[in-house]
């Protein structure tokens, strides 16, 4: 009996070592392929420099749909198709202007309208301005001190968080909800400090949300650059009676038809179990959206390209989804999830890249303890590639609505120290993306997808 046990144990150990050896070889092949024959940088070049900014509802967003559909078709996938989705159509209009007067001197500052904001009056808006460090402080001041004024939200991203998305999460409510809450107290406008750890002159846009406010109560909202915010704050300390002027001509047009772009390789053993990889095809309109989220789009496409070039035939169906409208509505992600539910599709894994094209550091996961433990055992396979982060946490907006009976979700975690230098700003352009870092991200994603495909979920 003991001999049998030792024999079985020996065979299992040999099997495990052989499997690990095969996995090591496959990951090496994936990284080699990504770093020598990748198409993702060229795809991003075209998306960024030929098509440009891809705000939902724009003609450029439509061109991006057509381009990525065509490129996926050229990979020879088993299926490429579009999913129709109605998206909002907000347009910025002419370049915004802002200034304040201090001791008889007009001081101009860089601003940009927040997404979904209404315009100022045609000739602009001028009013006293009051600085607060957040929504709670504003509410504590009350309507008596807020009514008729422009509210200046100036709580900065705290620098103490090594994972900078934690700093972003700590002040994003000013941008998303500040205008709505200020309007309730009678404010006439809102200026929000840009979500940026660096001091520069780039205002960072992003969406604001009026919630259930009546449209006649909407007030204009804009972001101010970090340098501009500091200058305004210092000036208010010496002269609290400053008046602020800004002018913007943005508007919301009727919804338009757009699409999620989908491409897939059918599984050879479990075709009804679907693994989704994706990024969002839309971007804000100030730069060309290379980091947010052109990088995630082309990295996701590259995974299927790598598998095709290596001749890898997955066990499960692997599907790339290029989601539309993450930035100001998440309608693409919601539509994909709704169609998956109505079609009774069984998704077992979803991976999103939405944190820029910087050097990959690992992944965040939404998984039960058994699956997270299983995935954590793969860390040694990634160590040669300097991938070390395997943590539980938020994974991505677009895969958020996707639900199945059993599903593991993952988000690529690149180095985040420079991400918010570019996020939602005019300098989010192709020249800010490093080719090698972009390719390493694609290889890291492809490696995780390969392992998930080989071993499935518990």
N, C-alpha and C positions, 0 to 999 in steps of 0.2 A: 504494500500500500504506500509506504514511504517512497519507494523507488518511482512509483507512478506519479506521485505528487511532485517529486524533484524533476522528473522528465517533463511534465506539463509546465512547471514553472520555468524550466530552461527553454522550452519551445516558445513560451509566451515572451520571455525576455528577449530571445533572438528576434521574434516577430516585431516587438516594440522598437528594438534598435534598428532593424531594417527599415521600419516605417519612418523613424526619425531621420535616418540617413537619406531616404527618398525625399522627405519633406525639405531637408536642408538643400539637396540638389535642386529641387524645384524652385525654392525661393532664390537660390543663386541664379538660376536661369531667368527667373522673372526680373530680377534686378539688372542682370546683364543686358537683357533685351530692352528694358526701359531706358537704360543709360546709353544705348548704342543705336537703337532703331526707332525710338519713340516718335510719334506723330503729334504729341500733345502740344508742344511748343509752337509748331507751325499752325495748328488749329487755333491756338489762342491768338497768334499774330493776326490771323484773318478776322477772327471775331472782334478783336480790339481795334485794329488799325484800318480794316476795310469796312466793317459793319459799324463799329463804335458802340456808344451807349445804347442800352436795350431796355429802356423803361417800358413797362407793360402798356400795351395799347399803341405803341409807336410803330412807325414803319420799319425802324431798325430791329425791333423785336421780331417782327414778321420775317425779316430777312434772315435773322438768326435761326428761326425755326426751319426755314427752307434750307439753309446751309448745313445745319447739323443733321437734318434728315438725310440730305444727299450724302454726306460723309459717312454716316452710319450704313447707308445702303451699299456704299463702295467697300465696306468691310466684309461683305458676303455673309451677313447674319441670317439666321433663320426667319426673322421677321422684323420689320421696321414699320411703325405706324404712328399716327397722331391721335391725341385725345383732345377733343374740343373743350375749351373752357372759356367762360365769359370773364373778362378782366376789367378792372378800372382803368380809366384813361385820364390821368392827371397830367397837365402840362405846366411847365414853369413860366413860360413867357419871357419877356425881356429881362436882362440882368438886373438883379436887385441893387438898391442903393440904400445906404444908411450913414447917418452922422449924428453927432451931438455937439452942442455949442458950449464952450467952456471959456469964461472970461473974454467973451467976444470973439473967440476963435472957433471956426468950424472944424471939427475933427472927424474925418471919414473913417469908418471901420468896415471890415469885410463881413458880409452876411450872405445867407442864402435861405430861400423859403424852405420850410419843412414840407415834406411830402404830404399831400392831401389838405394842405392849408388853403384858406381862402386868400384873396388878394386884399391889399389895403385899398382905401379909396383911390381913385384915379390919380390924384395929385399927391398921394402919399399920406402918411399918418404921423402926426407930431403930438407928443403928450409928455407929461412928467413921467419919469421912470423910477421904479423902486426895485432895489436888489434884495433877493432872498436866496437862501441856501437850499431850498427845496419846497415841495408842496405843503408839507406840514407847517413850516414856518409861515408861509403865505396865509394859510387858513387861520393860523393863530393871530395874525395881524387883523383879520376880519375885513368885511366889505368897506368899512369906513375909511381904511387906509389904502385899499386896493382900487376902489371904484374910480373910473376915469383915467387910470394910469396904465402904462406899459409895465408888465412884470418881467424882470430880468432874473432868470434862474441861473445861478452861478456856482452850483455845487460841482466841483471838479471830480474827475475820476481819481480815486485815491491811489497813490503810487506804491502802497505797501504790498499789494497782491502780486505775487510772481506770475500767477495765471491771470492775465489781464482781462479775461472775460468776466472775472469776478468784479473787477473794478467797473467795467462797463455796466454790469447788472446793478451796481450800486447807485447809478445815477440816471439810468435810462428813463425812469418814470417822469422826469422833468420834460423830456422830449415827447414821450408818448401821451402823457396825460396832462401836462402843464397847461396847455391852452384851454382844455375843457374845464379844468378846475378853476383857472383864473377867470374865465368867462362867467362862471357862476357867482363870482364875487364882484362882477361889474368891471373887470379890466377891459381895456380896449385893444390890447395886443400883448404878445409874448415874445421875448428874446431869450434863447437858450444857449448856454455855453456848449460848444462842440464837445462831443464824446471823443476825446483825444488826450493821450498822456503827454504828447509833445507840445511845446510852445511854437506855433507857427501862424501863418496868415491864411490858412485854408479853412473856411467854414465847412462843417460836415452836416449834410442833410440826413434824412431818415424820416420815418412816418410819424405823423401825429394823429390823434384819434379823438374826434369830438363826441363819440359815444351816442347817447340818446338826446343830446342837446337839440333844440329846434334850430333849423338852419339860420334863422334870423339872428341867433345869438352867437354864431361862429365868429371868432376873432382871428386875425392874421397871426401866424407864428413863424419865426425865423430862427436860424442858428447863427451864432456869431463865432468867429475864430477864437482860439484860445488867447492869442496875443491881444485881439480886440476886446475880449472879455476882461482881461487883466487891466487894460488901459481904461476901460469904462468903469470898472470897479474902483480903481485908484482915483479917478476923477470924481466919482460920487462921494468918496470919503472927504474930499476937500470942498466939494460943492454938491450937497445932497438935493439941491433944487434943479438939477440939470433936466433939460427936455431932450428927448430922443426922437429922431425922425427916421422912418424907413418906408420904402416903397417897393412893392412887389405886385406882379400882375398875373399870378398863377390862377388856374381855374380847373375845375373838374368837368370833363365832357362825358357824354353817355358811354356806358360800357361797350366794349368791342369784343369780337371773337378772336381768341388766340388758341394756342395749343401747347400741351406737353408733348415732347418728342420721346418716343420709346423705341428701343431696339433690344433684341434678345437672342440668346443662344439657347436652344431647347435642351433640356436635360436628357441624358441617355438612360438613366435608371429611375429617376424620380421627377419626371417632367412637370408634374402637378404641384411640386414644392418649389416656390419661387424665391429667389434671392435678388433683392433690388439694390442697385448702386445709383447714386445720383448727386446732382448739384442743381442750382437754379440758373436758368438761362437769362432771366431778366436781370437788369442792373439799374442803379440810379443813373441820372442823366448828366452829372457834373464831369466825371471822368469817362473811362471806357469800360469800367467794371472788370479789369483784369484779375484782381485778387478776389473781388466780391461780385459775381462768383464764376467768372470765366475760368479760373483755375480749377474749380470743382467740376465744372462741365467737362473740360477736356481731359481731366484725370479719370473721370468716370468712363468716358469714351475709350480712353487708352487701355483700360482693363480688358475690354472685349477685344481690342486690337492685339494686345499681348497674347491673350489666349488663342486667338486665331493664328498668329504667327508661330506660336510654339506648338500648334497642333493639339492643344489641350481640349479634351471633350468633357465638359462638366457633367457630373451626375444629376445635379439639380438645374432647373432653368435659371439662367442668370440674365437679369433684365436691367438695362440702363434706362433711367428716366431723367430727362432734362426738364425740370419743373419750371412752369411759367408763373410769375407773380408772387414770389416769396417776399419781395421787398415791401409791397403795400397792399397786402391782402391774403397771401398764402392760399389763393384760390386753386392753384395748380396742385398743391399737396392735398388739399381737401377733396378736389375732384378725383384725383388718383385713388385716394382711400375709398371714396364713395363707390367708384366703379369696381374696385377690388372686392368690396363687400357685396355689391349687387351681382357680380359675376361669380361669387362664391370662390374666389381665388384664395389659395393657401400660401401666405407669405411666411417664411420661417426666419428670414434674415433681411435686414435693411441697413445700408451703409451710406452715410452722407459726407460729402466734403464741402464745407461752407466756411472755413476759417482761414482762407488764403493759401497762396502757393509757396509758403515758406517751408523750411526744412521740417520734415515730419518727425514727431517725437513719440507718437503712439496713438491711442484711441481712448475714447470714453464709451461706456457701454450702459445700456438699459437691458438688464437680464436678471433672471433669478439666480440664486446663489450657486446652484449646481452648474449652470451654464457659464457663469462668470468664473467659477473655479476651474472649469475645463479650459476655457479660453486663456486664463492666466498661466496655465501650464505651457503655453506656446511661447512665452516670453523669451526663453532661451534661444528659440529659432530666430528671433528678431534682434538679439543682442549684437551680432556682427554688423548690423546696419544702424546701430546707435538708436534703436527704438526701445524705449524703456517705460513709457507711460501706459498702464492698463488700469483705468480707474472707472468707477461707477459714476454716472452723471449724465447731463443733458447731451443729446446726440445731434439733433437737427430739427429745424422748423418744418421742412417739407415732409420728412418721414414721421413727424409727430402724430398726425391723424391716423396713420396706418395701424390697424389692429388685426390680429389673428389670434386663434386659440393659443398658439405657442409661437412666439417671435422673439428674436434677439435683435436689438438695434445697436448700431455703432456709429460713432462720429470720428473722423480723422482729426487728430490734434497736432497741428503744426506748431512750431515755435511762435508764440503770440506776441513777442516783445515789440515788433514793428507793425503789427496788423492795424492797430488803431491810428497809426500815422496816415493811413490811406483810406480807411473804411468810410464809405459814403462821401468821399471828397474828390475834388478835381484832379488830385495827383494819383488817383487809383488808375494808373495807366500801364501799358505793356512794358515800358522800360523799368518799372518797379519790380518786375517778376524775374527771378533768376532761373534760367533754363534747367540747370542741374537740380535745384531744389524742387522745382515743379515735377520733374521726372522721378525723383526719389519718392515724392508723395504718391504718384501713380503706382509705382512699384510696391510701396508699402500697402496700399489699398488692395492691389491685386493679390498680394501674398495672403492677406487676411481672408479674402474671398475664396482663394484656393483652399485654405485650411478649413473654412466653414463648409465648403463644398465636399471635401474629403470626409469630414467627420460629423457633419450635420449638427443638430442640436439635441439636447436631452429631452 
